[in-house]
Amino acid sequence: MARGLRIFETDPDARPKEYVRDTVGRFRSGRMEGRRPVALDQWRVTTGDPKVASAIAEMYGGTAEEWDTESEDSLEVLTDAESVEVIIANADAITSDLKLWGMNGAIIHHCDGVEFLDEERRGHPCGCPALLADRKALARAGQGPKPDTRAKFRIAQAPELGVFEMRSGSWDLVRVLHQIQNRLDDVNGPALCTLTLDTVSFVPKGGPRKGQTVSYKVPTITVHGAAPAQDAPAA
């Protein structure tokens, strides 16, 4: 027997969306302007929960606004923060693999750098080149997979908000990821960390920008030690 209004039976697309992901929001280092990806100097946080968006804006600046997306995290906050103190439960809260996405949005290559990870080819050699420079070159050309690193954490200032996620395609982060995970293993429990957008600068030796200083932002994770007991809820 139906109870109350039944208007969404005739117009299901108008039904308010429920936020059902295992994370309450996502920290992002960029955004799209038209069809062009743009890197940001401060963290951008997206969520589907208005209360979470409001709390983020209050802590780190910015305003909660809707943005054009088909995903559940329909609110974004362009914060003033390039560093945020977070709590990472353990080394398993950070994962990384390599993925190449097709034009239709499907993954066409998924590996750990040596073997495939997809169900059909799991355990078979992936065929990626041995040298990191060659891997990066293929990824830049759209012919090889690039990193998909994901870190889950709580905000140290407000752990009660829930678990957030940060994703990164940075090769720079991959190069030091084992050090971060080893440090988390040393802590052996919830760790107080800093999530930062660091500036990396270099001078190309060739190409159209030869001799010019090029700068870009890289997400980094610094592990400080064990999180205070009262700030360490289970992830």
HUJOLIN-V292291 format. One record per residue. N is the residue number from 1. RES is the residue in one small letter. PHI is phi in whole degrees, -180 to 180 (NA if undefined). BURIAL is 1 if it has 24 or more other ideal C-beta (glycine too) atoms within 12 Angstrom, else 0. D_FIRST is the distance of its C-alpha to the first C-alpha in Angstrom with 1 decimal. Layout:
# HUJOLIN-V292291
N:RES:PHI:BURIAL:D_FIRST
N:RES:PHI:BURIAL:D_FIRST
This chain:
# HUJOLIN-V292291
1:m:NA:0:0.0
2:a:-70:0:3.8
3:r:-126:0:6.5
4:g:74:0:9.9
5:l:-65:0:12.0
6:r:-125:0:11.3
7:i:-65:0:15.0
8:f:-81:0:15.5
9:e:-70:0:13.7
10:t:-92:0:16.6
11:d:-141:0:19.2
12:p:-63:0:18.6
13:d:-67:0:22.3
14:a:-86:0:22.0
15:r:-66:0:19.7
16:p:-57:0:21.9
17:k:-76:0:23.3
18:e:-94:0:23.0
19:y:-87:1:26.3
20:v:-116:0:25.9
21:r:-71:0:29.5
22:d:-79:0:31.5
23:t:-122:1:33.9
24:v:-91:1:33.5
25:g:-176:1:36.2
26:r:-136:1:39.2
27:f:-90:1:42.8
28:r:-125:1:44.5
29:s:-105:1:48.2
30:g:-159:1:47.9
31:r:-156:1:45.9
32:m:-99:0:46.1
33:e:-117:0:48.0
34:g:71:0:47.3
35:r:-105:0:48.0
36:r:-107:0:50.4
37:p:-73:0:49.6
38:v:-126:0:51.2
39:a:-78:1:52.1
40:l:-115:1:51.6
41:d:-89:0:53.8
42:q:-126:1:51.1
43:w:-67:1:47.7
44:r:-110:1:44.7
45:v:-115:1:41.4
46:t:-119:1:38.0
47:t:-160:1:34.6
48:g:-104:1:31.0
49:d:-105:1:30.8
50:p:-57:0:32.3
51:k:-67:0:33.4
52:v:-67:1:35.3
53:a:-60:1:36.9
54:s:-65:0:38.0
55:a:-66:1:39.5
56:i:-62:1:41.3
57:a:-63:1:42.8
58:e:-67:0:43.9
59:m:-79:0:45.6
60:y:-122:1:47.2
61:g:87:0:47.4
62:g:94:1:45.8
63:t:-133:0:42.8
64:a:-74:1:39.2
65:e:-139:0:38.6
66:e:-77:0:36.3
67:w:-134:1:37.9
68:d:-77:0:37.4
69:t:-155:0:35.4
70:e:-100:0:32.5
71:s:-85:0:32.1
72:e:-74:0:30.0
73:d:-83:1:33.0
74:s:-85:1:33.2
75:l:-112:1:35.4
76:e:-131:1:39.1
77:v:-129:1:41.8
78:l:-87:1:45.4
79:t:-79:1:47.0
80:d:-99:0:50.6
81:a:-104:1:50.8
82:e:-103:1:52.5
83:s:-135:1:52.3
84:v:-139:1:49.5
85:e:-80:1:49.7
86:v:-133:1:47.0
87:i:-117:1:46.2
88:i:-106:1:46.0
89:a:-63:1:44.8
90:n:-173:1:47.2
91:a:-64:1:48.8
92:d:-69:0:45.8
93:a:-76:1:43.9
94:i:-118:1:46.2
95:t:-125:1:46.0
96:s:-154:1:48.0
97:d:-150:1:48.3
98:l:-120:1:49.5
99:k:-138:1:47.4
100:l:-122:1:48.2
101:w:-99:0:45.5
102:g:-84:0:45.6
103:m:-64:0:45.3
104:n:-88:0:41.6
105:g:89:0:40.7
106:a:-91:0:40.8
107:i:-78:0:43.1
108:i:-108:0:46.0
109:h:-149:1:48.1
110:h:-139:1:47.0
111:c:-148:1:49.6
112:d:-106:1:51.3
113:g:101:1:54.6
114:v:-128:0:55.9
115:e:-129:0:53.1
116:f:-65:1:49.9
117:l:-114:1:46.6
118:d:-73:0:44.2
119:e:-61:0:42.9
120:e:-70:0:44.9
121:r:-119:0:48.3
122:r:-52:0:47.8
123:g:92:0:51.2
124:h:-86:0:53.3
125:p:-57:0:55.8
126:c:-85:1:54.3
127:g:83:0:57.7
128:c:-70:1:57.7
129:p:-64:0:61.2
130:a:-75:0:62.7
131:l:-83:0:64.0
132:l:-60:0:61.7
133:a:-60:0:63.5
134:d:-71:0:62.8
135:r:-61:1:59.1
136:k:-64:1:58.9
137:a:-64:0:60.8
138:l:-65:0:58.4
139:a:-64:1:55.4
140:r:-62:0:57.0
141:a:-83:0:57.6
142:g:75:0:54.0
143:q:-110:0:55.2
144:g:-143:1:54.3
145:p:-74:1:51.6
146:k:-123:1:51.6
147:p:-62:1:50.4
148:d:-129:1:46.8
149:t:-99:1:47.2
150:r:-131:1:44.2
151:a:-124:1:44.5
152:k:-110:1:41.7
153:f:-163:1:42.5
154:r:-111:1:41.6
155:i:-78:1:43.5
156:a:-60:1:46.1
157:q:-73:0:45.8
158:a:-150:1:42.1
159:p:-63:1:40.8
160:e:-69:0:37.6
161:l:-66:1:36.4
162:g:118:1:35.7
163:v:-92:1:37.2
164:f:-108:1:38.8
165:e:-134:1:40.3
166:m:-121:1:43.5
167:r:-117:1:44.3
168:s:-148:1:47.8
169:g:-106:1:49.8
170:s:-77:1:53.1
171:w:-72:1:55.8
172:d:-62:1:57.6
173:l:-67:1:54.7
174:v:-61:1:54.7
175:r:-62:0:58.5
176:v:-113:1:58.0
177:l:-62:1:54.6
178:h:-63:0:56.2
179:q:-68:0:58.0
180:i:-64:1:54.9
181:q:-67:1:53.1
182:n:-63:0:56.3
183:r:-66:1:56.4
184:l:-65:1:52.8
185:d:-63:0:53.7
186:d:-63:0:56.6
187:v:-67:1:54.4
188:n:58:0:52.3
189:g:160:1:49.3
190:p:-54:1:47.5
191:a:-118:1:50.2
192:l:-82:1:50.9
193:c:-135:1:51.5
194:t:-118:1:52.2
195:l:-100:1:50.5
196:t:-131:1:53.0
197:l:-96:1:53.6
198:d:-89:1:57.3
199:t:-93:0:59.8
200:v:-114:0:61.7
201:s:-125:0:64.8
202:f:-155:0:67.2
203:v:-116:0:69.9
204:p:-62:0:69.5
205:k:-89:0:72.7
206:g:-154:0:72.0
207:g:86:0:69.8
208:p:-65:0:69.5
209:r:-110:0:69.0
210:k:-56:0:72.0
211:g:84:0:73.6
212:q:-98:0:70.8
213:t:-76:0:68.6
214:v:-113:0:65.0
215:s:-126:0:62.3
216:y:-153:0:58.7
217:k:-99:1:56.0
218:v:-130:1:55.0
219:p:-72:1:52.3
220:t:-130:1:53.9
221:i:-125:1:52.8
222:t:-109:0:55.3
223:v:-95:1:54.7
224:h:-95:0:56.3
225:g:150:0:55.5
226:a:-65:0:53.0
227:a:-74:1:50.4
228:p:-55:0:50.6
229:a:-54:0:48.5
230:q:-73:0:46.4
231:d:-106:1:45.6
232:a:-126:1:44.6
233:p:-70:0:40.9
234:a:-65:0:39.7
235:a:-76:1:38.8
